[in-house]
């Protein structure tokens, strides 16, 4: 029997955040989403709070799990490391587990190799904001790896094909790896929003890794 948890999602109205919120509510967890606005079509069972993210972090008090699904785009550009540093401190202070939606390029091609963002260049057609977001994600991961608070963290990197523009299908399955990217037999690395959310909730309910980066793909 799964024990219901208080789950607070920072950025719970975005692609990853809303998928996680929906799956968490479906499983009977108590879910609060904090974002700059509330959705026009709220998910049943999710409590929404519209607030300034940085100040709202200070008000988190009773969460068992804090999930970071904050998108560093638009007005949020450049804020990811700062916001997640605040979440790390808050999670450590209240004894919550911290689960962050990571980036694909923070993974390695092979065990012990440099992370892809450190060793490879993005194709020329990739927008500059995507490259900047990838670097912000790596900064967050490096901060976690250097963390001295002892917070129970998990950095969950999806497959390369993972976005609202590549929503994928509900296949009802996934694979979990460590910090090496997962590819299928055709060389694709992909995961749908719902299957990524299942992986995150499964790790919340029955943790297999702590203070670690994992990859999720088919």
N, C-alpha and C positions, 0 to 999 in steps of 0.2 A: 504494500500500500504506500503510495506517494504522499508525503506530508506537504500540505499546502504552504507555500512560501510567499512572503511579501517581496515582490519584484518591482524595482523602479527602473524604468528605461529612459535614459537621456537620449532624445531624438527618436521617440517612439512613433513618429508619424511618417518617417521616411521609408524607403524600400525595405531595408533590413530590419529596422526597428518595428515597423508595423507587422511584418511577418512573424517576428519573435513575440510581439504582444498578442497577436491572434492565437498562436500556438500555446502560449503560456495561459491565456484565459481559457482556452478550450480544455486544458488539463486541470483547471480548477485552482490555479494560483491567483493571488490577489495582485493585480497589475496596475501600476501607475505610470503614465507616460508624461514626461516633462519635455516640452518643446516650445518654440517661439509662437506657435499657433495651434489651434485644435482642428482636427479634420472635419470636413463637411459630412463625412459618413463614418462616425465613430464605431469602433469594434465593441460589440456587446461584452460586458464584463471588464472593460478597461476604463479606469478613471483618468481623465485628461486634465493637465494643468498647463496653461499658457503662461510662460514667464521668461525672464532673462535667465539664460542657462547658468551663467557664472554665479549669480546671486542665489538661484534656486538650489544649487548644490548645498549651500549652507543649511537649508531647511530639511534636508533628508535626515530622518531620525530613526525610522523603524524598519528599514529595508534589510532583508536577509541576503538579497542579491541586488547588486547595482550593475546595470548593463549600459555600456556606452555604444550608442549607434549614431553618434553625432556626425553630421556631414560638414566638413570644412570648406564649403563652397559659398559663393555669394558673399553675404554679410559676415559669414562665419570663417572666411578665409584666414588662415594663419592662427586660428584659435585652438586647434585640436590638441596640441601638446599641453597648452595651458589648462584647458577644460579637463583633460584626462589626468593631469597632475592633481587638480582639485578633487576629482573623483577618487583617485588613489588615496589621498589623505583622508577623505571622508570615509571610505570603505575601511581603512585601517582603524580609524577612530571608533567606528560603531561595530566593528567586527563582521562586516558584510563581505561576501565574496564579490570580486570585481571581474566582470566578463566584458571584454571589448571586441567589437567588430573590427578586424584588422584588414590588411591589404594583401593581395596576392603577391605583389613584387617584394614583400618582406620575407617570402619563403626562399629556400635554396633549391638549386637544380639537383644537387646530390649532397649527401651527408658531408658536412665539413666544408663545403664550398662557400664562397661569399654569398650573401643574400643577392637576389637577382637585381635589385635596385642599385646595389653597390658595384656590380660587375657587368651589367648590360645597359644598353641605351634603348630608350623607347623609340618606336617607329616615328618618322617625321610627321605623320598625320595625327598623332595623339595630341589632343589639346593641352596647352601649357598648364591649365588648372588641374588636369588629371595627374600630370607629373608632379606638381606641387603637392597635391593630396597624398600621393604615394610617399613623398619625402616626409610629410607630416606623420604618416602612419609609422614609418621607420623610426622617426624621432621618439614616438610614443613607446614603441617596442624597446628601444634602447634604454629609455628611462625605466621601464619595468624591469629589464634585466639588471639594472644597477640599483634597483629599489632596496632600501634598508629598513622599511617599516615592517616587513614580514607579511604584508597583505596577501591574501589568497587570490591570485589573479590568473586569468586565462585570456590569451590573445588568440582569437579565432579567425584565421585567414581563409576566405572562400576561394573557390577556383577562379581562374582568370575570367571566365564568362559568368558574371554575376552582377546584374544591375536591372533597373527598371526597363532598360532598353533590350535586355537579353533575359527575360524572366524565366525561361526554361519551363519544364513540365514537372508536375507532381508525380515523381516516380516512386516515392515511398521508401527510398533507400539512400544511403550515402556511405562513403568511406572516410575514416579519420586517419591522418598521418601526423607525424611530428612536424618539424620545421622544413621538411622536404616536400616540394610541390607534388601533387598527385595528378597523373594523367591517365586517360583510358587507353584502350588498345588502339585507338585511332589518333592518339596524340593530343586529344582535347582535354582541357581542364575546365570543368563547368560544374555548377550546382544551382538549382533553382532556389528561390527565396524560401519556399515552404520546407524543402528538404534541409536547407541550411538551418532554418529555425528549429527543426526537429533535432538536429545534431546539437545545437546550443542547449535546448531544453533537456535532452538526454544527459548531457554533461552536468547540467545544474542538478538534476534529480539523482544521478548516479555518477559522481565524478570519477574519471579515470586518470586525470592529470591535474596537477596543481602547480602554480607559478611556472607556467609553460606556454609556449606557442603551439598551436595545432593548425593543421590544414584540413579543410572539408571539401570533398569533390566526389564525383561519381567514379 
